[in-house]
Amino acid sequence: MKISEMDQARLKKWAEQRIPAHAKAEVSVGCTVRGSAAVITEERAPWDGVGEWTSRRVARLRHTGEGWQVEGADRNGRWYPCDHLPTVPSLDEALAVLDDPRNAFWG
């Protein structure tokens, strides 16, 4: 099930608000939507100020007929199902799963 324009806008806004203003020169959160999946990434500036920013996959939110499924990324950027996390009915609940420190998406 394709992600609606309204949900895409909410995802982009959520990603922009994740990082405080004073840290935006060093780190940012990105969100790319394609079809029924939204990929959340963390981008970081080079530590020495030279070169390109690096990007790491954090999570993928998939919109299905039953709700939103949250998947994690391993160190190689491959997706794995988070079997301990249930499918949630709303985008807000899926984003709350990402924000919950017990799920360790950001660490």
MIDREN-504973 format. One record per residue (C-alpha): residue number from 1; residue in one letter; y negated, z negated, x. Coordinates in nm, 4 decimals. Layout:
<rs>
{num: NUM residuo: A y: Y z: Z x: X};
...
</rs>
This chain:
<rs>
{num: 1 residuo: M y: 0.0000 z: 0.0000 x: 0.0000};
{num: 2 residuo: K y: -0.3271 z: 0.1168 x: 0.1589};
{num: 3 residuo: I y: -0.5897 z: -0.1448 x: 0.2465};
{num: 4 residuo: S y: -0.8900 z: -0.1157 x: 0.0153};
{num: 5 residuo: E y: -1.2437 z: -0.0445 x: 0.1388};
{num: 6 residuo: M y: -1.3503 z: -0.3917 x: 0.0244};
{num: 7 residuo: D y: -1.0715 z: -0.5599 x: 0.2237};
{num: 8 residuo: Q y: -1.1545 z: -0.3429 x: 0.5269};
{num: 9 residuo: A y: -1.5155 z: -0.4644 x: 0.5117};
{num: 10 residuo: R y: -1.3979 z: -0.8258 x: 0.4816};
{num: 11 residuo: L y: -1.1710 z: -0.7835 x: 0.7852};
{num: 12 residuo: K y: -1.4540 z: -0.6368 x: 0.9954};
{num: 13 residuo: K y: -1.6891 z: -0.9182 x: 0.8922};
{num: 14 residuo: W y: -1.4235 z: -1.1814 x: 0.9712};
{num: 15 residuo: A y: -1.3679 z: -1.0298 x: 1.3173};
{num: 16 residuo: E y: -1.7418 z: -1.0247 x: 1.3926};
{num: 17 residuo: Q y: -1.7791 z: -1.3914 x: 1.2964};
{num: 18 residuo: R y: -1.4938 z: -1.5196 x: 1.5149};
{num: 19 residuo: I y: -1.6974 z: -1.5378 x: 1.8360};
{num: 20 residuo: P y: -2.0183 z: -1.7428 x: 1.8739};
{num: 21 residuo: A y: -2.3315 z: -1.5495 x: 1.9712};
{num: 22 residuo: H y: -2.3522 z: -1.7018 x: 2.3205};
{num: 23 residuo: A y: -2.0027 z: -1.5713 x: 2.4112};
{num: 24 residuo: K y: -2.0262 z: -1.2148 x: 2.2775};
{num: 25 residuo: A y: -2.1058 z: -1.0734 x: 2.6229};
{num: 26 residuo: E y: -1.7676 z: -1.1979 x: 2.7465};
{num: 27 residuo: V y: -1.5264 z: -1.1757 x: 2.4525};
{num: 28 residuo: S y: -1.5007 z: -1.0139 x: 2.1114};
{num: 29 residuo: V y: -1.2493 z: -0.9749 x: 1.8302};
{num: 30 residuo: G y: -1.1737 z: -0.6293 x: 1.6972};
{num: 31 residuo: C y: -1.0036 z: -0.5031 x: 1.3859};
{num: 32 residuo: T y: -0.8601 z: -0.1560 x: 1.3419};
{num: 33 residuo: V y: -0.7317 z: -0.0475 x: 1.0013};
{num: 34 residuo: R y: -0.4827 z: 0.2324 x: 0.9580};
{num: 35 residuo: G y: -0.3127 z: 0.2868 x: 0.6249};
{num: 36 residuo: S y: -0.1541 z: -0.0397 x: 0.5145};
{num: 37 residuo: A y: -0.1934 z: -0.2251 x: 0.8453};
{num: 38 residuo: A y: -0.4819 z: -0.3998 x: 1.0175};
{num: 39 residuo: V y: -0.4492 z: -0.4712 x: 1.3891};
{num: 40 residuo: I y: -0.6467 z: -0.7670 x: 1.5227};
{num: 41 residuo: T y: -0.7325 z: -0.7487 x: 1.8930};
{num: 42 residuo: E y: -0.9098 z: -0.9682 x: 2.1451};
{num: 43 residuo: E y: -1.1314 z: -0.7838 x: 2.3934};
{num: 44 residuo: R y: -1.2560 z: -0.9382 x: 2.7168};
{num: 45 residuo: A y: -1.5133 z: -0.8318 x: 2.9714};
{num: 46 residuo: P y: -1.3926 z: -0.7878 x: 3.3315};
{num: 47 residuo: W y: -1.4065 z: -1.1194 x: 3.5164};
{num: 48 residuo: D y: -1.6111 z: -0.9712 x: 3.8027};
{num: 49 residuo: G y: -1.8386 z: -0.7581 x: 3.5841};
{num: 50 residuo: V y: -1.6959 z: -0.4332 x: 3.7219};
{num: 51 residuo: G y: -1.4760 z: -0.1987 x: 3.5237};
{num: 52 residuo: E y: -1.3617 z: -0.1674 x: 3.1657};
{num: 53 residuo: W y: -1.3091 z: -0.4335 x: 2.9042};
{num: 54 residuo: T y: -0.9450 z: -0.5243 x: 2.8435};
{num: 55 residuo: S y: -0.7824 z: -0.5493 x: 2.5028};
{num: 56 residuo: R y: -0.4871 z: -0.7551 x: 2.3848};
{num: 57 residuo: R y: -0.3116 z: -0.7295 x: 2.0502};
{num: 58 residuo: V y: -0.3175 z: -1.0591 x: 1.8636};
{num: 59 residuo: A y: -0.1732 z: -0.9895 x: 1.5190};
{num: 60 residuo: R y: -0.1026 z: -0.7264 x: 1.2608};
{num: 61 residuo: L y: -0.1614 z: -0.7803 x: 0.8906};
{num: 62 residuo: R y: 0.0440 z: -0.5519 x: 0.6674};
{num: 63 residuo: H y: -0.0407 z: -0.5049 x: 0.3015};
{num: 64 residuo: T y: 0.2727 z: -0.4547 x: 0.0935};
{num: 65 residuo: G y: 0.3461 z: -0.4582 x: -0.2766};
{num: 66 residuo: E y: 0.4381 z: -0.8271 x: -0.2490};
{num: 67 residuo: G y: 0.1272 z: -0.9353 x: -0.0555};
{num: 68 residuo: W y: 0.0208 z: -0.9679 x: 0.3075};
{num: 69 residuo: Q y: 0.2686 z: -1.0036 x: 0.5934};
{num: 70 residuo: V y: 0.1525 z: -1.1430 x: 0.9277};
{num: 71 residuo: E y: 0.3177 z: -1.0182 x: 1.2471};
{num: 72 residuo: G y: 0.2583 z: -1.1298 x: 1.6037};
{num: 73 residuo: A y: 0.2442 z: -0.9378 x: 1.9289};
{num: 74 residuo: D y: 0.4489 z: -1.0255 x: 2.2348};
{num: 75 residuo: R y: 0.3116 z: -1.0058 x: 2.5894};
{num: 76 residuo: N y: 0.3918 z: -0.6331 x: 2.6000};
{num: 77 residuo: G y: 0.2007 z: -0.5642 x: 2.2778};
{num: 78 residuo: R y: 0.5149 z: -0.5059 x: 2.0699};
{num: 79 residuo: W y: 0.5173 z: -0.6391 x: 1.7142};
{num: 80 residuo: Y y: 0.7587 z: -0.9058 x: 1.5982};
{num: 81 residuo: P y: 0.7954 z: -1.0489 x: 1.2478};
{num: 82 residuo: C y: 0.6823 z: -1.4077 x: 1.1996};
{num: 83 residuo: D y: 0.9820 z: -1.5140 x: 0.9943};
{num: 84 residuo: H y: 0.8529 z: -1.8702 x: 0.9643};
{num: 85 residuo: L y: 0.5385 z: -1.7424 x: 0.7846};
{num: 86 residuo: P y: 0.5779 z: -1.6386 x: 0.4226};
{num: 87 residuo: T y: 0.4195 z: -1.3308 x: 0.2688};
{num: 88 residuo: V y: 0.0883 z: -1.4473 x: 0.1217};
{num: 89 residuo: P y: -0.0757 z: -1.3018 x: -0.1897};
{num: 90 residuo: S y: -0.4350 z: -1.2672 x: -0.0640};
{num: 91 residuo: L y: -0.6225 z: -1.1471 x: 0.2422};
{num: 92 residuo: D y: -0.8017 z: -1.4825 x: 0.2643};
{num: 93 residuo: E y: -0.4679 z: -1.6603 x: 0.2982};
{num: 94 residuo: A y: -0.3526 z: -1.4143 x: 0.5661};
{num: 95 residuo: L y: -0.6715 z: -1.4764 x: 0.7656};
{num: 96 residuo: A y: -0.6215 z: -1.8515 x: 0.7218};
{num: 97 residuo: V y: -0.2781 z: -1.8091 x: 0.8846};
{num: 98 residuo: L y: -0.4488 z: -1.6513 x: 1.1862};
{num: 99 residuo: D y: -0.7080 z: -1.9312 x: 1.2020};
{num: 100 residuo: D y: -0.4465 z: -2.2086 x: 1.1832};
{num: 101 residuo: P y: -0.3965 z: -2.3394 x: 1.5410};
{num: 102 residuo: R y: -0.0357 z: -2.4339 x: 1.4627};
{num: 103 residuo: N y: 0.0554 z: -2.0639 x: 1.4507};
{num: 104 residuo: A y: -0.0719 z: -2.0027 x: 1.8076};
{num: 105 residuo: F y: -0.2050 z: -1.6489 x: 1.7700};
{num: 106 residuo: W y: -0.5057 z: -1.7221 x: 1.9932};
{num: 107 residuo: G y: -0.3517 z: -1.9220 x: 2.2729};
</rs>
